[in-house]
Amino acid sequence: MHVDHQVSFELLAEEGGARRGRLRTAHGLIDTPAFMPVGTQATVKALTPQEVHDLGAQVLLANTYHLALRPGAERIARLGGLHRFMGWDRAILTDSGGFQVFSLDHLVKVSDDGAIFRSHLDGSEQRFTPESVMAIQCNLGSDIAMVFDQPVSWPATAETTRAAMERTHLWAARCLAAEAAPGQLRFAIVQGGFDDDLRRESAEVLVQQPFDGFGVGGLSLGEPKSVTYRLLSLQTAILPRDRPRYLMGVGTPGDLIEAVARGVDM
């Protein structure tokens, strides 16, 4: 069971929509706004952990889907956890794998219970549920664990978008009730596709639950940049000021500037 606690996020300054803050994790401080280098499979390609450290990174991103399939979360746990496995002593955020699962498209079957899909490695049948995804992240021992969510790609019908959003809300509550690793923070993921009203509804629903931070998911999936920035502004205006905000799947220099200007922290 997740124990509600006071998140160590300190908002230090604001100017316009931009913010400067500091997030305390089990493996050190993250000064925000922060860029997270991507170490999907427990390594940042072409760089050693020491080189990433020397560049000033305070947090890395790894992926639950890929690590669960290979080498396996239980194996990583037996080897001392993800930090020891990858030789990184600072913070780690693990994405839930929701985007990867649903990007498999014809290989996935989704219901309110979870998702059944075929591994891209060997075609074996796999099953992800909110509980199993959080258990994987518990075994990995990441500092920040993302909930299991269902994004939609551009364009999407209103019916498809609402169904995915409501399922994301259902799964978020189940993720929050699951076991957590010691000191592990839980971030919800707001969805709502490309509809202003659904984006607003998703944020308003999820901020009522005691999450430690909030991801903005389902953007940069084919929509025009003007739509991305409009929806991002809409949701950051609703998200709590005293919780960190993570814009998922975005990382070009221009996007970073636009996101920070709209109140994104990570």
C-alpha positions in Angstrom: 0.0 0.0 0.0 1.3 3.4 -0.9 1.7 5.7 2.1 0.8 9.3 1.5 3.6 11.6 2.6 4.8 15.2 2.1 6.7 15.4 -1.1 10.1 17.2 -0.8 9.5 19.5 -3.7 10.4 23.1 -3.0 9.3 25.8 -5.4 12.1 28.4 -5.3 11.1 30.9 -7.9 8.6 31.7 -10.6 8.7 34.1 -13.6 5.8 34.2 -16.0 4.8 30.5 -16.3 8.4 29.2 -15.8 9.5 27.8 -12.4 12.7 26.9 -10.6 12.5 24.2 -7.9 14.2 21.4 -6.1 12.9 17.8 -5.7 14.4 15.5 -3.0 14.6 11.8 -3.9 16.0 8.8 -2.2 19.2 9.2 -4.4 19.7 12.9 -4.1 18.4 16.3 -5.2 17.0 17.2 -8.6 17.2 20.9 -9.4 14.4 21.8 -11.8 13.8 22.5 -14.6 15.8 19.3 -15.4 16.5 17.5 -18.6 16.5 13.7 -18.1 18.9 11.8 -20.4 17.3 8.6 -21.7 18.7 5.3 -20.5 15.9 3.1 -21.8 17.6 -0.2 -21.3 19.7 0.9 -18.2 22.3 2.7 -20.3 22.7 6.0 -22.0 23.9 5.1 -25.4 27.5 6.0 -26.2 28.2 7.4 -22.7 29.5 5.8 -19.5 27.7 6.6 -16.3 30.7 8.7 -15.2 30.4 10.7 -18.4 26.7 11.3 -17.8 27.5 12.3 -14.2 30.2 14.7 -15.3 27.8 16.4 -17.7 25.7 17.3 -14.6 22.7 15.0 -15.0 20.9 14.5 -11.7 18.3 12.0 -12.9 18.1 9.4 -15.7 15.1 7.9 -17.4 14.8 4.1 -17.8 11.9 2.1 -19.2 9.8 -0.6 -17.5 8.7 -2.3 -20.6 12.1 -2.9 -22.0 13.7 -3.8 -18.7 10.9 -6.2 -17.8 11.4 -8.1 -21.1 15.2 -8.1 -20.9 17.0 -8.8 -18.6 13.9 -8.9 -16.3 13.0 -7.0 -13.2 13.5 -9.9 -10.8 17.0 -10.5 -12.1 17.9 -6.8 -11.7 16.5 -7.0 -8.1 18.7 -10.0 -7.4 21.7 -8.1 -8.7 21.1 -5.2 -6.2 18.5 -3.0 -8.0 18.6 -0.8 -11.0 21.1 1.8 -9.6 23.7 -0.9 -8.9 22.9 -2.7 -12.2 23.7 0.4 -14.3 26.3 1.9 -12.1 24.4 5.1 -11.4 24.1 6.6 -7.9 21.8 9.5 -8.6 18.0 9.5 -9.2 16.2 7.3 -11.7 12.7 7.7 -13.1 11.1 4.7 -14.7 8.4 5.1 -17.3 5.6 2.6 -17.0 5.9 1.2 -20.5 2.4 2.3 -21.4 3.5 4.1 -24.6 5.6 1.1 -25.7 2.8 -1.4 -25.1 0.2 0.6 -27.0 2.6 1.5 -29.9 2.6 -2.3 -30.7 -0.9 -1.6 -32.1 -2.1 -4.8 -33.7 -0.1 -6.9 -31.2 -1.9 -5.7 -28.1 -5.3 -6.4 -26.6 -6.5 -3.9 -23.9 -9.2 -4.1 -21.3 -9.9 -2.4 -18.0 -7.9 -5.2 -16.4 -4.7 -4.4 -18.3 -3.0 -5.2 -21.6 -2.0 -8.5 -23.2 0.6 -8.1 -25.9 3.3 -9.9 -27.9 6.9 -9.2 -27.1 8.8 -7.4 -29.8 11.8 -9.6 -29.0 10.5 -13.2 -29.4 6.7 -12.9 -29.9 5.9 -14.4 -26.5 2.6 -13.4 -24.8 3.0 -10.8 -22.0 0.5 -9.3 -19.7 0.8 -5.9 -18.0 -1.6 -4.7 -15.4 -1.4 -1.6 -13.1 -0.4 -3.9 -10.3 2.3 -5.8 -12.3 3.8 -2.6 -13.7 4.2 -1.1 -10.2 5.6 -4.4 -9.0 8.2 -4.3 -11.8 9.2 -0.8 -10.8 9.3 -1.8 -7.1 11.8 -4.5 -8.1 13.8 -2.1 -10.1 13.9 0.3 -7.1 13.6 3.5 -9.1 13.2 6.8 -7.3 10.2 7.9 -9.4 7.6 5.4 -10.8 5.1 6.3 -13.4 1.6 4.9 -13.4 0.3 2.6 -16.2 -1.6 4.7 -18.7 -3.2 4.5 -22.2 -2.2 7.2 -24.7 -3.9 7.8 -28.0 -2.3 8.9 -31.3 -3.2 11.8 -33.5 -5.9 11.8 -34.8 -8.2 9.9 -32.4 -12.0 9.8 -32.2 -13.8 11.3 -29.2 -15.1 7.9 -28.2 -11.6 6.3 -28.3 -10.1 9.2 -26.4 -12.6 9.2 -23.6 -12.3 5.4 -23.2 -8.5 5.6 -22.9 -8.7 8.6 -20.5 -11.2 6.9 -18.2 -9.1 3.7 -18.3 -6.0 5.7 -17.4 -7.9 7.2 -14.4 -9.0 3.7 -13.3 -5.4 2.3 -13.6 -4.0 5.3 -11.8 -6.0 4.5 -8.7 -4.9 0.9 -8.8 -1.3 1.9 -9.2 -1.6 4.2 -6.2 -2.9 1.3 -4.1 0.0 -1.0 -5.1 3.2 -1.8 -3.2 6.0 0.8 -3.5 9.7 0.5 -3.0 11.1 2.4 0.1 11.1 6.1 -0.7 9.7 5.6 -4.2 7.6 8.5 -5.5 4.5 7.9 -7.6 3.6 10.2 -10.6 0.2 10.1 -12.2 -0.1 10.8 -16.0 -2.8 13.1 -17.3 -4.2 12.2 -20.7 -7.2 13.4 -22.7 -5.9 13.1 -26.2 -6.2 16.3 -28.2 -9.5 17.6 -26.8 -9.4 20.6 -24.5 -12.3 19.5 -22.4 -11.0 16.0 -21.9 -7.5 17.3 -21.1 -9.0 19.6 -18.5 -11.2 16.8 -17.1 -8.2 14.4 -16.8 -6.1 16.9 -14.9 -9.0 17.8 -12.5 -9.7 14.1 -11.7 -6.1 13.1 -11.1 -5.1 16.1 -8.9 -7.7 14.9 -6.4 -5.5 11.9 -5.6 -2.4 12.0 -3.4 0.2 11.6 -6.2 3.8 12.9 -5.6 3.9 14.5 -9.0 2.3 14.6 -12.4 3.3 13.6 -15.9 1.7 15.1 -19.0 1.4 12.3 -21.4 0.1 11.7 -24.9 1.6 14.7 -26.6 4.0 14.9 -29.5 2.2 11.9 -31.0 1.6 13.4 -34.5 -0.3 16.6 -33.6 0.8 20.0 -34.8 3.1 21.9 -32.4 0.5 24.6 -31.8 -1.9 21.9 -30.4 0.9 20.5 -28.2 1.6 23.8 -26.7 -2.0 24.8 -26.2 -2.9 21.6 -24.4 0.3 21.8 -22.3 -0.6 25.3 -21.2 -4.1 24.2 -20.3 -3.0 21.3 -18.1 -0.1 23.0 -16.3 -2.6 25.7 -15.3 -4.6 23.1 -13.4 -1.8 20.9 -11.9 -0.8 21.8 -8.3 2.0 24.3 -7.9 3.6 22.3 -5.1 4.1 19.1 -7.1 6.7 18.5 -9.9 5.5 18.3 -13.5 7.0 16.0 -16.1 6.4 16.4 -19.8 6.7 12.9 -21.3 8.3 12.0 -24.6 9.5 15.5 -25.6 13.1 16.5 -25.8 14.1 18.8 -28.7 15.8 22.1 -27.7 12.8 24.2 -28.9 10.3 22.0 -27.1 12.3 22.3 -23.9 12.2 26.1 -24.0 8.5 26.1 -24.8 7.7 23.5 -22.0 9.7 25.3 -19.3 7.9 28.6 -20.2 4.6 26.8 -19.6 5.6 25.5 -16.1 7.2 22.1 -16.8 9.8 21.0 -14.4 11.2 17.8 -16.0 
